[in-house]
Amino acid sequence: MSQNTNESILSGPPLEGMDAYTSVMDIFHASVERFSDKPAFSCMGQVLTYRELDRLSADFAAWLQHETDLEPGDRIAIQLPNVLQFPVAVFGALRAGLVVVNTNPLYTEREMQHQFGDSGAKAVVILANVADKLERILERTSIKHIVVTEIGDLHGFPKRLVINAVVKYVKKMVPRYSLPGRTGFRQALEKGRKREHSDVPRNPEDTAALQYTGGTTGLAKGAMLTHTNLIANMLQARLLMSGVFDEGCETIVAPLPVYHIYTFTVNCLLMMDTGNHTVLITNPRDINGFIKTLKSIKYTGFVGLNTLFNALCNREDFRALDFSSLKLTISGGMALTKAVAKRWEEVTGCPVTEGYGLTETSPIVSFNPPEAIQLGTIGKPVSGTSVKVIDEDDRSLPLGEIGELCVKGPQVMKGYWQRPQDTAKVIDDEGWLRTGDVAVLQEDGYIRIVDRKKDMIIVSGFNVYPNEIEDVVVTHPEVIEAAAVGVPDDTNGETIKLFVVARNPNLDAETLRAWCRKELAAYKVPKLVEFRDELPKTNVGKVLRRELREDKGEATLSAR
């Protein structure tokens, strides 16, 4: 760890190994060759070895190259939960030279339309469970090629049929849809298997993925993550794990969504590079099924976040599991509370090591060294990375003072897709990225987050942007104005609280929540609603969200 006291910059050690790879596919091919018969991914008991992942992704790449008119650089949206089809589709798309657009399957039609439209995606791989939403927005997108898959599609016969039948007919989780010209995922693989594919060479600065984030305000923006960005962050993570994880020996539990950059980098890149095995948990909200899976495997690593750790530790059946093999637990996505970290270590015997990152940084910026965890901090800058804090006038502040955290390193995105003005607002001419988080750089080299500069809310690790919620709420005919803020919540980290000035005195909270559910994913729907005669504002009319957050007030879950 180096420290420049004149400029108050903390820097990680030098980053080595960047010259070994040109693109993400170099990592993939090296791993396939070294670890061919070892398990790469498993889900619901079905295992894909590195050799099988190589074959299936090649089949999908061949289908893309011969059965579509997609060209290198075109965008393909992948809207899947944690299923085996995800890595097959991702690596198949990258082999064909396409840009992956990771898409949340929990999105509403409005959110899907924005992301598909903004990215200019020409193809999509989508779960059948949400294909009805695509049907309703398809004509307002550029999507020409549709691949639909069911949860059990990569499981063997007859388990595949049983899984898909239960999901569709027993649990009734697949609404009717009509998408003429669609191709089934298995059908695409079968067609591709009959054709030859050729991996498309990509340059280090080519965009590998568009990872959508709202930043701090407004609609979601696509962070252009290049092959260099992803390779750098993989190497940075590899150095962090070098003293803990062995190659080809580890089994890592992945309950967080792989479409999220946190899990995408850790499980699709780092674990692949080290030849290790990722256990995909399709539905971590099914705690009974999740714990049943944990009971059946011998796992050495766990990637989670504060709310999940808390929920599991409150379960007697979880506390009864065998944790003797667990040697690393990683926390990210939201702040880790000291109480939950201590409880997890008491239950499992394994301390939690917390890191920090952003979608715009691929995502890892800093990490607590596993051998020297300092609870309450986000650790030290990773290799090749520098951080500083600045004041409102962009002046660098001394160590120990509070300011906005800025980051510089090879993992910082190229910019926001087709948004040069937004890019210029967050990345300066010297390559420093403004994070929007308020932090303190400690004398010992650790970083402590104090608050968020803007008003972004984090609900169970998901970013929620007040402007988006407010824009939906104020379209209700009985609403004059609204403001959304995050308030502390023991379960989710933060809960969304909505303040409303209504035209109709009989308008109630549940009516507003039902209105929101039509346009917003479930985790964005406010749980608390408080009605007011007016909202506090500045002299120029800007709503004072900070004042609303600090005002205890009264809120209701179900009525006015």
Protein Blocks (a to p, Z undefined) as FASTA:
>chain_A
ZZdfknopacddddehklmpfbfklmmmmmmmmmmmpcfbdcehiacdfklmmmmmmmmm
mmmmmmpccdehiacdddddddfklmmmmmmmmmnopacddddfkbcfklmmmmmmmnop
abdcddfklmmmmmmmmmmpcbfbdcdddfklmpccfklmmmmmmmmmmnopaccdddeh
iacfklmmmmmmmpccddddddfklcfbdcddehjgojdddddddfklmmmmmmmmmmmm
mmmbcghkaccddfbcfkbmklmmmmmmmmmmnopacdddfblmlmmlmmmmmmmpccfb
dcddfklmmmmmmpmklmmpcfklpcbdcdehiacdfklmmmmmmmnopacddddddfkl
opafbdcdfklccehiabjadehiacddddfkopacdehiacddddddfklcfbdehilk
lmmmmmcfkopacehiacdddfkopacdfbdfblcdceehiacdfklmmmmmmmpmkbfb
dcddddddfklopacddddddfblkbcfklmmmmmmmmpcfklpcfbdcddfbdcddfko
pacfklmmmpnbjcdfkbZZ
